[in-house]
Amino acid sequence: MKKKLIIDCDTGVDDAQALILAALSNNVEILAITCVFGNNSVTQAAKNTVRVLHEIDCCHIPVYVGCEKPLKNDIMMDQIRSSGSAYHGSDGLGDAPHATTGSPPYDAVIRSEKAATAICRLIHEHPGEITFVALGPLTNLAIAFRLDSSIVGLFKEINIMGGAIHSQGNVTVVGEFNIAADPEAAAIVIEDVVCPTNLFSRETVNLNGAEWVWHSHWLSRDTKVVKFLREITAHSIDIDKTMWNVLFSPPDLVTMACVIDSSISTKESVHHCFVNCDSNPHTRGQLIVDWRDHLNKNKNITACLDWSVDGFKELLTKVI
């Protein structure tokens, strides 16, 4: 039986790679893609999503537009948005040229229903069956929780790419992009979840990665999908190599690989987690992990602590 997914994303370069992997995987059925602000505006994220689906001939997957700003009008948004555009390009997809196969059918793919209401509807239509994959800020899911609290117990599983479990932030001292973009939304989701909830932090993902020699070989084939991947990732790969000095390990792509094949996540730990929503710009948006159970509260999050590079490479080679 195929795993039913709702993918919530702020489609930039790493989201695009994750969407391609999921859409082309034989054991996955994407029921919906919901878009949120983050790497760029929610409108641009939706356009990017349709463009990705168009490039891989998957325009049958419906796309829903969600929140264009965080729950609280945050003073950190300019800093977060500029961080996203510097990595993903001004359009979110590396400023790569569009394909020559015609314009993406935006009007046909983007639905009029809002993302949060679509999430609520689909969860009720498939109770206990849907795996939710959050690749951007958690605003859409938080609003869905508040619109209909009964859905909280109806997910099969929630997977979150976000947070810095060891407080090594990438947009603030301790804050990771997706959580820091809307701390209030992240707090709602992480405090309200009752289903199995897995978290893939940027620190964990960047512990290791595929060698760039392997990556070059993987993207050396002359197929439509591979060519598109080469074009949209050229800018971000250069930053990864020269500025961040990391191996090939896009967090959204690694998260999606672990969702599709749970054996890729090789080490996990369950803890009580919560989000700091104070006004201090240095600590706002910090994901706090009660590593030693000081608070004696429910252990609500399963944190991935390590993952298999070999399993990751095997999956990418098989699917793309």
RONUKE-600678 format. One record per residue (C-alpha): residue number from 1; residue in one letter; x, y, z. Coordinates in pm, 1 decimal, decimal comma. Example, Ala and Ser with C-alpha at 12.3 -4.5 7.8 and 13.67 -1.06 7.14 Angstrom:
# RONUKE-600678
1  A  1230,0  -450,0  780,0
2  S  1367,0  -106,0  714,0
//
This chain:
# RONUKE-600678
1  M  0,0  0,0  0,0
2  K  131,9  342,8  -93,0
3  K  208,6  592,7  182,5
4  K  -35,2  885,3  162,0
5  L  138,9  1222,7  197,0
6  I  49,5  1586,4  242,7
7  I  361,9  1793,2  180,8
8  D  370,7  2144,5  323,1
9  C  651,6  2356,1  179,2
10  D  788,3  2701,2  96,9
11  T  925,3  2577,7  -231,7
12  G  1284,9  2674,2  -275,4
13  V  1566,4  2464,4  -415,9
14  D  1576,4  2203,4  -138,4
15  D  1196,1  2171,7  -127,2
16  A  1198,2  2118,9  -504,2
17  Q  1438,7  1828,7  -471,6
18  A  1221,9  1673,9  -198,7
19  L  906,1  1714,6  -407,4
20  I  1070,5  1546,8  -705,0
21  L  1184,6  1252,3  -495,0
22  A  837,8  1204,0  -345,0
23  A  647,3  1252,1  -670,6
24  L  861,8  997,8  -855,0
25  S  865,3  736,0  -576,6
26  N  654,4  428,3  -648,1
27  N  549,9  371,9  -285,7
28  V  417,8  724,3  -224,5
29  E  89,2  895,6  -312,6
30  I  89,3  1273,3  -271,4
31  L  -266,2  1380,8  -186,9
32  A  -180,2  1750,6  -174,4
33  I  99,4  2002,5  -165,6
34  T  26,5  2300,3  58,0
35  C  236,6  2613,9  26,7
36  V  351,1  2857,7  292,0
37  F  569,7  3169,2  308,3
38  G  936,4  3117,4  393,1
39  N  1212,9  3101,2  136,3
40  N  999,3  3344,9  -63,1
41  S  639,8  3468,4  -70,6
42  V  363,5  3209,6  -55,1
43  T  255,3  3313,1  -405,7
44  Q  604,1  3248,3  -541,3
45  A  622,2  2920,5  -348,6
46  A  300,9  2805,1  -518,2
47  K  429,6  2908,0  -861,4
48  N  755,2  2725,6  -795,4
49  T  566,4  2415,4  -687,1
50  V  364,6  2407,1  -1007,7
51  R  678,7  2464,2  -1210,5
52  V  844,6  2165,6  -1043,4
53  L  538,8  1945,4  -1104,8
54  H  527,7  2060,3  -1467,0
55  E  893,3  1972,4  -1522,6
56  I  840,5  1616,1  -1395,9
57  D  497,1  1562,3  -1558,9
58  C  308,0  1542,6  -1227,7
59  C  54,9  1824,3  -1264,2
60  H  -222,2  1590,7  -1143,9
61  I  -113,3  1665,8  -786,1
62  P  -324,1  1951,1  -641,8
63  V  -152,2  2256,4  -491,7
64  Y  -309,2  2475,5  -222,7
65  V  -195,8  2825,2  -123,7
66  G  -162,0  2892,2  246,7
67  C  -29,2  3157,3  480,1
68  E  160,8  3458,0  351,3
69  K  297,0  3566,3  689,5
70  P  356,0  3427,8  1041,3
71  L  87,6  3424,5  1309,5
72  K  256,4  3721,1  1471,9
73  N  387,5  4005,5  1255,2
74  D  747,7  3926,0  1329,3
75  I  1030,8  4177,1  1333,4
76  M  1267,6  3901,1  1222,2
77  M  1096,7  3834,3  888,2
78  D  1318,6  4066,1  681,5
79  Q  1628,6  3894,6  815,2
80  I  1481,8  3549,5  751,1
81  R  1356,6  3634,8  400,9
82  S  1692,5  3780,2  293,9
83  S  1863,3  3466,0  421,1
84  G  1633,4  3253,9  205,3
85  S  1679,3  3452,9  -116,0
86  A  2057,1  3458,0  -78,2
87  Y  2061,8  3079,1  -87,1
88  H  1769,1  2995,0  -314,5
89  G  1793,3  3283,6  -560,9
90  S  1550,4  3568,9  -611,9
91  D  1281,0  3336,4  -752,2
92  G  1343,3  3053,7  -504,9
93  L  1459,4  2812,8  -774,2
94  G  1813,1  2932,2  -825,4
95  D  1711,2  3185,1  -1094,7
96  A  1734,9  2898,5  -1342,9
97  P  1585,6  2948,9  -1689,9
98  H  1243,0  2801,8  -1755,3
99  A  1211,7  2493,8  -1969,1
100  T  1110,8  2530,3  -2332,0
101  T  822,6  2283,2  -2302,6
102  G  558,0  2549,1  -2244,6
103  S  434,1  2747,4  -1945,9
104  P  327,6  2558,5  -1633,1
105  P  -54,6  2533,8  -1604,0
106  Y  -81,1  2739,4  -1284,8
107  D  -458,7  2792,0  -1298,2
108  A  -526,6  2421,8  -1348,2
109  V  -302,3  2298,0  -1067,9
110  I  -349,4  2560,3  -793,9
111  R  -683,5  2507,9  -619,5
112  S  -901,5  2782,9  -474,7
113  E  -939,8  2611,1  -136,6
114  K  -701,3  2743,9  127,0
115  A  -423,3  2520,9  254,7
116  A  -541,1  2491,2  615,8
117  T  -896,7  2395,5  520,8
118  A  -764,8  2147,0  264,7
119  I  -551,7  1986,6  536,0
120  C  -855,6  1955,6  764,6
121  R  -1072,4  1810,3  487,9
122  L  -815,0  1555,2  372,6
123  I  -740,9  1438,3  726,9
124  H  -1111,6  1367,1  780,7
125  E  -1134,7  1191,8  443,1
126  H  -838,4  967,6  531,7
127  P  -836,1  936,0  913,2
128  G  -526,7  765,8  1048,9
129  E  -375,8  729,6  701,1
130  I  -194,8  1053,7  620,0
131  T  172,5  1121,2  677,8
132  F  227,9  1497,1  697,2
133  V  566,1  1630,1  584,5
134  A  645,1  1988,9  690,8
135  L  937,6  2137,5  499,5
136  G  876,8  2506,5  577,1
137  P  739,9  2721,3  861,4
138  L  456,8  2545,7  1046,7
139  T  195,6  2818,6  1001,1
140  N  -46,5  2623,8  778,3
141  L  -51,4  2325,4  1013,2
142  A  -93,5  2544,1  1322,9
143  I  -393,5  2717,8  1167,7
144  A  -542,1  2379,8  1070,1
145  F  -502,6  2267,5  1433,7
146  R  -688,3  2578,2  1549,6
147  L  -960,1  2552,5  1281,9
148  D  -1041,8  2194,6  1374,4
149  S  -881,7  2054,0  1688,7
150  S  -1025,7  1709,0  1615,8
151  I  -769,6  1651,3  1339,8
152  V  -480,9  1649,8  1587,5
153  G  -538,7  1282,1  1663,6
154  L  -616,4  1175,5  1308,1
155  F  -271,5  1193,2  1145,5
156  K  -79,2  872,4  1094,2
157  E  246,5  1059,5  1143,2
158  I  392,6  1411,1  1127,8
159  N  745,3  1478,8  1005,8
160  I  907,7  1817,8  1061,0
161  M  1222,0  1948,0  895,2
162  G  1328,4  2217,4  1135,3
163  G  1483,5  2323,5  1459,2
164  A  1832,9  2318,4  1599,7
165  I  1832,3  2047,6  1863,8
166  H  2176,2  2153,0  1988,8
167  S  2095,2  2525,6  1957,9
168  Q  2332,3  2588,8  1667,6
169  G  2111,1  2823,7  1467,9
170  N  2146,5  2921,8  1103,8
171  V  1946,4  3248,6  1106,0
172  T  1997,2  3351,2  1469,0
173  V  2236,3  3234,9  1739,7
174  V  2006,3  2947,6  1835,8
175  G  1728,2  2964,1  1576,3
176  E  1681,3  2750,5  1266,5
177  F  1502,8  2903,4  965,3
178  N  1171,3  2712,8  965,3
179  I  1104,6  2740,1  1338,8
180  A  1233,2  3096,6  1373,6
181  A  1013,9  3212,4  1083,1
182  D  701,9  3151,1  1295,1
183  P  778,0  3050,9  1654,4
184  E  413,9  3075,3  1764,8
185  A  301,3  2832,9  1494,7
186  A  582,0  2590,8  1576,8
187  A  488,6  2610,1  1945,0
188  I  125,4  2524,1  1868,8
189  V  214,7  2224,3  1653,8
190  I  485,5  2083,0  1878,9
191  E  281,1  2127,7  2197,7
192  D  -46,5  1993,3  2052,1
193  V  71,9  1684,5  1861,3
194  V  -51,5  1347,6  1982,4
195  C  48,0  1129,8  1685,7
196  P  403,5  1001,5  1625,0
197  T  603,3  1313,2  1533,1
198  N  954,8  1299,1  1390,7
199  L  1192,5  1592,7  1376,1
200  F  1489,6  1627,8  1142,3
201  S  1709,2  1915,7  1255,4
202  R  1953,9  2093,7  1028,5
203  E  2238,6  2002,7  1262,2
204  T  2162,2  1631,5  1231,4
205  V  2124,0  1644,1  854,7
206  N  2454,4  1825,9  814,7
207  L  2643,2  1571,2  1025,4
208  N  2728,1  1390,5  705,0
209  G  2629,1  1376,7  340,7
210  A  2700,0  1235,1  -1,8
211  E  3037,3  1313,5  -153,8
212  W  3036,1  1579,3  -423,3
213  V  3203,3  1336,7  -664,5
214  W  2907,2  1102,5  -619,6
215  H  2667,9  1395,2  -660,0
216  S  2830,6  1500,0  -989,0
217  H  2801,4  1144,9  -1119,8
218  W  2437,5  1123,0  -1007,1
219  L  2350,6  1442,5  -1195,6
220  S  2556,7  1358,3  -1504,8
221  R  2279,6  1183,1  -1696,6
222  D  2098,8  1356,9  -1979,9
223  T  1735,5  1327,5  -1870,5
224  K  1473,0  1598,8  -1837,7
225  V  1449,0  1566,0  -1459,3
226  V  1824,7  1555,5  -1403,0
227  K  1881,2  1855,8  -1628,5
228  F  1622,8  2052,2  -1431,3
229  L  1789,0  1955,4  -1103,2
230  R  2129,1  2064,9  -1233,6
231  E  1992,3  2404,0  -1334,7
232  I  1803,1  2491,3  -1016,2
233  T  2073,7  2368,9  -775,6
234  A  2383,5  2524,8  -937,3
235  H  2374,2  2837,5  -719,7
236  S  2299,1  2663,6  -388,1
237  I  2558,8  2393,4  -448,5
238  D  2823,6  2658,9  -495,9
239  I  2725,6  2811,6  -158,6
240  D  2727,8  2470,3  11,4
241  K  3077,6  2400,7  -116,5
242  T  3240,3  2741,2  -68,4
243  M  3056,7  2906,6  221,0
244  W  2911,6  2626,8  433,5
245  N  3171,8  2362,9  348,2
246  V  2920,4  2077,6  375,7
247  L  2865,9  1761,9  175,4
248  F  2552,0  1704,5  -33,5
249  S  2279,2  1689,3  229,1
250  P  1987,7  1924,4  150,8
251  P  1776,4  1908,8  470,4
252  D  1439,7  1887,1  294,8
253  L  1564,5  1614,8  60,9
254  V  1717,3  1410,8  343,6
255  T  1396,4  1448,3  545,4
256  M  1187,1  1327,3  253,3
257  A  1422,2  1033,3  197,7
258  C  1373,8  930,5  561,9
259  V  995,3  962,4  525,6
260  I  992,7  743,1  215,7
261  D  1236,4  488,8  360,7
262  S  1238,9  498,0  741,5
263  S  1551,0  279,0  754,7
264  I  1756,9  579,6  636,8
265  S  1706,5  734,6  981,8
266  T  1947,9  516,9  1178,1
267  K  1945,2  671,0  1525,7
268  E  1657,5  837,0  1709,7
269  S  1578,8  972,4  2055,3
270  V  1243,4  1068,0  2210,7
271  H  1215,5  1384,2  2423,8
272  H  986,2  1660,5  2539,5
273  C  1039,4  1961,9  2314,0
274  F  898,5  2312,4  2307,4
275  V  964,3  2645,0  2134,8
276  N  1078,9  2971,9  2288,7
277  C  843,0  3251,6  2180,1
278  D  991,2  3540,0  2378,9
279  S  1082,8  3874,7  2223,7
280  N  1459,4  3844,3  2267,4
281  P  1599,9  3840,6  1910,6
282  H  1880,2  3606,3  2019,6
283  T  1656,5  3335,4  2167,3
284  R  1321,4  3379,3  1991,7
285  G  1241,6  3072,9  1783,3
286  Q  1474,5  2841,5  1973,3
287  L  1368,1  2477,5  1979,1
288  I  1435,1  2353,1  2332,2
289  V  1493,8  1982,2  2389,4
290  D  1462,9  1843,5  2742,2
291  W  1749,4  1599,3  2693,1
292  R  1763,1  1483,9  3059,1
293  D  1391,0  1491,9  3136,5
294  H  1425,5  1776,8  3385,8
295  L  1065,5  1888,1  3326,7
296  N  914,6  1538,9  3352,1
297  K  668,6  1618,1  3071,6
298  N  532,1  1405,8  2788,2
299  K  789,5  1304,4  2531,1
300  N  628,6  1451,4  2221,8
301  I  906,0  1448,0  1961,2
302  T  1124,1  1174,5  1812,5
303  A  1444,7  1343,9  1700,9
304  C  1656,7  1191,6  1428,3
305  L  2016,8  1184,4  1552,6
306  D  2188,2  1017,0  1255,4
307  W  2110,8  893,0  907,1
308  S  2252,0  658,9  644,4
309  V  2432,4  825,2  356,4
310  D  2448,2  493,3  171,1
311  G  2072,8  444,3  206,0
312  F  2015,7  802,5  91,9
313  K  2231,9  757,1  -219,0
314  E  2067,7  424,2  -299,6
315  L  1719,0  577,4  -284,6
316  L  1811,3  877,3  -499,9
317  T  1977,1  652,7  -757,9
318  K  1674,6  424,8  -773,9
319  V  1408,1  697,5  -797,7
320  I  1563,0  982,4  -999,2
//
